[in-house]
Amino acid sequence: MKVLVATEKPFAKAAVDGIRKIVEGAGFELVLCEKYTDVQQFYTAVADVDALIVRSDKVTKEVIDHAKNLKIVVRAGAGYDNLDLAACTERGIVAMNTPGQNSNAVAELAIGMAIYMYRNQFTPGTGHELLGKKLGVHAYGNVGRHVARIAKGMGMEIYGYCRHKETIEKDGIKALASAEELYSTCDIISLHLPANKDTAASINFELLNRMPKNGMVINTARKEVIDEAGLAKMLAEREDFMYASDIMPANHAELAEKFGKRYFATPKKQGAETAEANINAGLASATQIVKFLKEGDRTFQVNK
């Protein structure tokens, strides 16, 4: 059996070494396609492999069509919108993610962004403290749970909203009944929504405008969940409102020019860009592939 790691932006060496140890220790062959500059290189590399590990690389129908022996693909990370799940399912290929491996890294970035914005992006001027502020966690999964943990340690009041109220309450956090109530209640909202047809552009002007004075939204989730026109309107009409994102919106240049220190977006997604998260996700991917190929384990399958 042959396992391919195809990464336009490579894993850290420690992660690749760990992946190799797991894969070869199971008796499989590991091949690498790192820093590829043309999708044809990806097509060639995937042609005869049984398993595939990617990061943010797009596994399209065309990639799958070139992968005649492929049985499993694992996205090293929580989000998996870069995988064509329908094409995988049509071919009988199992698609997985590695939930939880990047969660602390993303959560630390979310809290760091909140501090950065409340302190005027570290420029002179009077800012605000997080102590005593109300934080709303919108979608309470692995990342949201870590955000709540860190925020508790900083003396914030934590509220949450997601479909599974019991998950929030189990952690001793107050679960609110609706997104509208969350935004009306909280000074800062941390977004952790997946991108799908139900969440697309769901964070709109009407929802944002419910926030109290000096409200802030931190988006370390997905670009697609934001109604970007509504965001621009909110920043224009509410001079107290702030927005920081780890996913640069399409109207970034306009927002940066017009709204200065009330708006910030990272040039490239940074949430999982820590050495620890890089290694964790890589090793989890390799372990899941070995368990699937040897035992048929489908625990983290996302195209059921």
Backbone torsions as a table, in degrees:
resi	resn	phi	psi	omega
1	MET	NA	142.1	-176.5
2	LYS	-120.6	131.7	-179.6
3	VAL	-114.7	127.4	-179.9
4	LEU	-107.0	133.2	167.3
5	VAL	-104.5	110.3	-179.6
6	ALA	-112.8	108.6	-173.6
7	THR	-139.1	110.6	174.1
8	GLU	-60.9	-41.1	172.3
9	LYS	-107.5	105.8	-168.6
10	PRO	-66.1	158.5	166.4
11	PHE	-66.2	160.8	170.6
12	ALA	-64.2	154.6	-178.7
13	LYS	-56.8	-40.1	180.0
14	ALA	-61.1	-36.3	178.5
15	ALA	-68.8	-44.4	179.7
16	VAL	-63.1	-41.3	177.9
17	ASP	-61.2	-40.9	179.1
18	GLY	-67.9	-41.2	176.5
19	ILE	-60.7	-45.2	179.5
20	ARG	-58.9	-43.9	-178.8
21	LYS	-60.9	-42.5	-179.0
22	ILE	-69.0	-47.3	-176.1
23	VAL	-67.5	-49.5	-178.4
24	GLU	-71.2	-30.3	176.2
25	GLY	-64.9	-24.2	177.6
26	ALA	-88.5	-0.9	178.5
27	GLY	90.8	13.1	179.8
28	PHE	-102.5	165.6	178.1
29	GLU	-99.1	137.0	177.2
30	LEU	-108.1	131.4	174.2
31	VAL	-126.1	149.5	-175.6
32	LEU	-119.1	140.0	170.0
33	CYS	-132.3	83.1	-174.3
34	GLU	-104.2	147.8	176.9
35	LYS	55.5	34.5	178.8
36	TYR	-68.2	146.5	-175.2
37	THR	-112.2	-6.1	-178.8
38	ASP	-141.9	137.7	-178.2
39	VAL	-61.9	-23.6	177.3
40	GLN	-61.4	-33.1	176.3
41	GLN	-64.0	-38.8	177.0
42	PHE	-64.5	-47.1	179.9
43	TYR	-56.8	-43.9	-178.9
44	THR	-65.5	-44.0	-176.7
45	ALA	-65.7	-33.7	-173.6
46	VAL	-86.4	-6.0	-169.8
47	ALA	-56.4	-38.7	-173.1
48	ASP	-123.5	20.8	-176.5
49	VAL	-95.5	155.4	178.7
50	ASP	-94.5	-24.1	-176.6
51	ALA	-143.3	151.8	-175.2
52	LEU	-137.6	133.7	172.9
53	ILE	-116.2	129.0	175.9
54	VAL	-131.2	166.0	171.6
55	ARG	-103.5	-102.9	176.9
56	SER	-94.4	7.8	-179.0
57	ASP	-63.7	139.0	-177.2
58	LYS	-82.2	119.7	174.9
59	VAL	-99.0	88.9	-175.6
60	THR	-87.5	175.5	175.4
61	LYS	-59.7	-36.1	179.9
62	GLU	-65.1	-41.2	175.7
63	VAL	-60.5	-47.3	-178.3
64	ILE	-63.2	-37.3	178.5
65	ASP	-62.7	-28.4	178.8
66	HIS	-84.3	-13.4	-173.9
67	ALA	-100.1	78.9	-171.2
68	LYS	-66.5	-27.0	-177.1
69	ASN	-103.9	0.9	-170.2
70	LEU	-64.4	131.1	-180.0
71	LYS	-114.7	-27.5	-176.5
72	ILE	-151.6	141.0	171.7
73	VAL	-128.5	134.1	179.2
74	VAL	-120.3	125.3	173.7
75	ARG	-88.4	116.6	-179.5
76	ALA	-75.9	88.7	-177.2
77	GLY	153.3	175.9	-177.1
78	ALA	-82.3	-48.0	-179.3
79	GLY	-71.8	145.3	-178.1
80	TYR	-137.4	26.6	178.8
81	ASP	-72.5	-4.9	174.0
82	ASN	-86.6	-1.6	177.7
83	LEU	-103.0	131.5	174.0
84	ASP	-80.5	93.3	-174.4
85	LEU	-66.8	-36.4	-179.8
86	ALA	-63.7	-42.8	179.1
87	ALA	-65.8	-38.5	176.7
88	CYS	-61.6	-48.3	-178.1
89	THR	-62.2	-41.8	179.8
90	GLU	-59.6	-34.3	-179.7
91	ARG	-91.0	-3.1	-178.2
92	GLY	76.3	23.5	179.3
93	ILE	-91.5	132.7	177.3
94	VAL	-82.2	129.0	176.8
95	ALA	-111.4	133.2	-179.8
96	MET	-132.4	159.5	166.0
97	ASN	-118.7	-177.1	178.8
98	THR	-125.2	71.9	-174.3
99	PRO	-60.6	139.4	174.7
100	GLY	92.8	-18.5	-173.9
101	GLN	-72.4	-30.7	179.6
102	ASN	-101.8	2.0	-166.1
103	SER	-61.7	-45.9	-178.5
104	ASN	-65.3	-38.2	179.2
105	ALA	-60.5	-45.8	-179.9
106	VAL	-66.4	-41.0	-179.6
107	ALA	-63.0	-42.6	178.6
108	GLU	-62.7	-38.1	178.2
109	LEU	-64.6	-42.0	179.9
110	ALA	-58.6	-46.6	179.1
111	ILE	-67.2	-39.8	177.4
112	GLY	-60.4	-39.9	177.7
113	MET	-64.5	-39.9	178.8
114	ALA	-61.5	-44.0	177.4
115	ILE	-63.2	-45.1	-178.9
116	TYR	-57.5	-44.2	-178.9
117	MET	-72.9	-42.4	179.8
118	TYR	-66.3	-21.8	178.4
119	ARG	-103.8	33.7	173.2
120	ASN	56.2	37.2	-178.6
121	GLN	52.9	38.4	176.0
122	PHE	59.6	36.7	172.4
123	THR	-113.7	163.1	-177.8
124	PRO	-57.5	144.1	179.3
125	GLY	138.3	159.7	-179.0
126	THR	-81.3	125.9	-179.0
127	GLY	-111.3	-151.5	-178.7
128	HIS	-133.9	160.1	175.6
129	GLU	-103.9	156.6	175.7
130	LEU	-81.3	-25.4	-178.7
131	LEU	-53.7	124.5	176.6
132	GLY	84.3	-8.9	179.4
133	LYS	-75.9	155.2	-180.0
134	LYS	-95.1	120.3	-179.6
135	LEU	-106.1	128.0	175.7
136	GLY	-105.6	123.4	178.0
137	VAL	-98.7	110.4	-177.2
138	HIS	-96.6	104.1	-172.9
139	ALA	87.5	111.7	-168.9
140	TYR	-108.3	73.6	175.4
141	GLY	-102.4	-149.0	-177.1
142	ASN	-61.5	-44.7	-179.6
143	VAL	-69.1	-46.0	179.9
144	GLY	-56.6	-38.4	178.9
145	ARG	-63.8	-40.3	178.4
146	HIS	-69.7	-37.7	176.1
147	VAL	-59.6	-45.2	179.6
148	ALA	-62.3	-41.9	179.3
149	ARG	-60.2	-47.0	-179.0
150	ILE	-66.8	-42.2	-177.8
151	ALA	-65.3	-35.6	176.3
152	LYS	-59.1	-42.3	180.0
153	GLY	-65.8	-18.1	179.2
154	MET	-97.5	6.4	175.2
155	GLY	80.5	23.6	178.2
156	MET	-88.6	156.3	172.0
157	GLU	-89.5	127.5	-172.8
158	ILE	-109.6	132.9	174.6
159	TYR	-128.4	155.7	-179.6
160	GLY	-141.6	154.3	172.5
161	TYR	-143.0	125.9	170.7
162	CYS	-162.3	177.6	-177.1
163	ARG	-67.8	-23.9	-175.6
164	HIS	-108.0	81.2	-176.8
165	LYS	-55.0	-37.7	-176.3
166	GLU	-64.5	-30.3	178.8
167	THR	-64.3	-40.8	179.6
168	ILE	-68.3	-48.2	-175.6
169	GLU	-65.7	-28.8	179.2
170	LYS	-61.9	-28.3	178.7
171	ASP	-91.1	10.1	177.8
172	GLY	74.8	25.2	-179.6
173	ILE	-109.6	144.3	-178.9
174	LYS	-75.9	120.4	178.6
175	ALA	-91.3	124.9	179.0
176	LEU	-93.3	159.2	-168.7
177	ALA	-80.4	-19.2	-176.5
178	SER	-154.8	162.6	174.5
179	ALA	-62.5	-38.3	180.0
180	GLU	-59.7	-41.8	178.3
181	GLU	-67.0	-38.1	179.4
182	LEU	-60.6	-47.4	-176.6
183	TYR	-71.5	-32.7	178.0
184	SER	-70.0	-25.7	-173.5
185	THR	-90.9	-36.8	-162.2
186	CYS	-101.7	144.5	176.4
187	ASP	-75.5	-36.1	-178.2
188	ILE	-130.6	134.2	174.8
189	ILE	-113.9	129.9	174.7
190	SER	-108.7	118.4	-175.0
191	LEU	-89.3	133.3	177.5
192	HIS	-139.6	32.5	-178.7
193	LEU	-78.2	144.5	170.8
194	PRO	-76.6	163.0	175.6
195	ALA	-94.1	115.8	175.6
196	ASN	-155.0	-177.8	-175.5
197	LYS	-64.8	-25.6	-179.8
198	ASP	-81.2	-28.4	-175.7
199	THR	-100.1	-12.1	-176.1
200	ALA	-56.9	123.9	178.4
201	ALA	56.6	24.3	-178.0
202	SER	-76.1	-21.7	177.2
203	ILE	-90.3	91.3	-170.7
204	ASN	-113.9	179.8	-176.8
205	PHE	-58.3	-44.2	-176.9
206	GLU	-60.1	-39.2	179.4
207	LEU	-72.6	-47.1	-179.1
208	LEU	-61.2	-37.4	-175.0
209	ASN	-71.1	-7.3	174.6
210	ARG	-77.1	-14.9	-172.6
211	MET	-69.8	148.4	177.9
212	PRO	-65.0	172.0	177.2
213	LYS	-57.7	142.7	-177.0
214	ASN	64.7	26.9	177.8
215	GLY	-66.4	152.4	-178.9
216	MET	-142.5	140.3	172.9
217	VAL	-118.7	131.7	176.4
218	ILE	-113.1	122.9	-178.5
219	ASN	-114.9	102.7	172.2
220	THR	-111.2	18.9	-176.3
221	ALA	-97.0	-97.0	-175.8
222	ARG	-138.8	144.1	178.3
223	LYS	-58.6	-40.3	-171.0
224	GLU	-64.8	-20.4	-176.6
225	VAL	-75.6	-14.5	-177.8
226	ILE	-93.4	131.4	167.2
227	ASP	-80.2	100.0	-169.7
228	GLU	-67.4	-33.9	175.3
229	ALA	-66.4	-40.6	177.3
230	GLY	-65.1	-37.1	176.6
231	LEU	-62.8	-45.2	178.8
232	ALA	-61.4	-41.2	178.3
233	LYS	-63.7	-42.2	179.7
234	MET	-62.0	-47.0	179.5
235	LEU	-63.1	-34.7	-179.8
236	ALA	-73.1	-39.9	-174.5
237	GLU	-89.8	-22.6	-179.4
238	ARG	-117.8	95.1	-175.8
239	GLU	-71.2	-4.1	177.4
240	ASP	-95.5	-11.1	-170.8
241	PHE	-84.2	144.5	179.5
242	MET	-129.6	148.4	179.4
243	TYR	-141.5	130.6	175.9
244	ALA	-131.4	138.8	-174.0
245	SER	-139.5	143.9	173.0
246	ASP	-93.4	7.0	178.1
247	ILE	-132.4	109.3	-175.2
248	MET	-64.0	122.7	178.8
249	PRO	-72.5	164.0	-179.5
250	ALA	-63.6	-31.0	-179.6
251	ASN	-96.6	30.6	-177.4
252	HIS	-55.4	-48.4	-175.9
253	ALA	-59.7	-42.4	178.5
254	GLU	-63.3	-46.5	-177.9
255	LEU	-65.3	-42.6	-179.5
256	ALA	-63.8	-39.8	-178.8
257	GLU	-70.1	-40.7	-173.2
258	LYS	-83.5	-32.5	-166.2
259	PHE	-118.2	3.1	168.5
260	GLY	46.5	-121.8	-173.0
261	LYS	-75.6	-1.0	175.3
262	ARG	-91.5	-0.7	-178.6
263	TYR	-137.9	141.3	175.7
264	PHE	-154.2	140.8	171.8
265	ALA	-141.4	138.2	176.8
266	THR	-68.3	145.8	179.3
267	PRO	-62.1	-32.6	178.6
268	LYS	-146.7	147.6	-174.3
269	LYS	-53.9	126.2	-173.3
270	GLN	-114.4	-8.6	-170.6
271	GLY	-50.3	-46.8	-176.9
272	ALA	-96.4	7.9	-174.4
273	GLU	-84.9	65.1	169.0
274	THR	-127.1	154.1	179.2
275	ALA	-59.7	-39.1	-176.6
276	GLU	-67.0	-46.0	-179.2
277	ALA	-66.2	-38.9	178.6
278	ASN	-57.5	-47.2	-179.6
279	ILE	-69.2	-47.0	-178.2
280	ASN	-56.1	-47.8	-176.9
281	ALA	-67.9	-39.0	178.8
282	GLY	-63.4	-47.1	-179.3
283	LEU	-66.2	-38.5	178.2
284	ALA	-63.0	-40.7	179.1
285	SER	-59.6	-47.5	-179.3
286	ALA	-63.9	-42.5	-179.8
287	THR	-62.8	-42.5	-179.8
288	GLN	-65.7	-37.6	177.9
289	ILE	-65.1	-45.3	179.7
290	VAL	-61.6	-44.1	-179.5
291	LYS	-64.0	-37.1	179.1
292	PHE	-69.2	-47.8	-176.7
293	LEU	-68.1	-32.3	-178.2
294	LYS	-91.1	-37.0	-171.4
295	GLU	-120.3	-7.1	-176.5
296	GLY	75.1	18.4	-178.0
297	ASP	-68.1	123.1	-178.0
298	ARG	-118.5	26.6	-171.9
299	THR	-50.6	-43.0	-174.2
300	PHE	-104.8	23.5	178.9
301	GLN	-65.5	136.0	-178.2
302	VAL	-113.4	-2.6	178.5
303	ASN	-116.6	47.6	-178.6
304	LYS	-71.0	NA	NA
